[in-house]
Amino acid sequence: MIYPIYTYGQPVLRKVAEDIPADYPGLAQFIEDMFETLKESDGIGLAAPQIGKSIRVVVIDLDVLKEEFPEYENFRHAYINAHILEFDDNSPKETMEEGCLSIPGLHESVKRPTRIHVKYLDEQLQPHDEWIDGYLARVMQHEFDHLDGVMFVDRLTPLRKQLIKNKLKALSQGKFRCGYRVKPRH
């Protein structure tokens, strides 16, 4: 099942998502539907709040980047009850352009740490507690932010926020176009 993507202005995108129990009904199918939705919308990451579910589930598929990042060939993972425990203050911060399926057509430079400490359950509900670095750390930060009601535009400088204010207002009013199914605020 392909879900519509909730866009900027939808209240669910600003809520802190809940951890789910191991026996969450239909979890495997839900994750598969998230991957299908992600593929249909040409994204690399999708958090459950982006499809209207305030639960801590994220899917990331970096296989499309395998030419630029060969280490991500066949990389397709789900993260359940995902949390960032800490940021490595000794690692450099890197600025890169980010976009978001919930904010179609807007791309901005975001500064983030290059190394993070995360915990999560995988699709087999096995626990993981690990340090992640590089591009995956950036994608995880972007997606895990969604689980805490944070969007990448919240990470911009006050000046950049001011400059894109009208674009965000238009998005929240449903005034945009994109090539995938969405559920705007109205």
Disulfide bonds with the S-S distance in Angstrom:
none
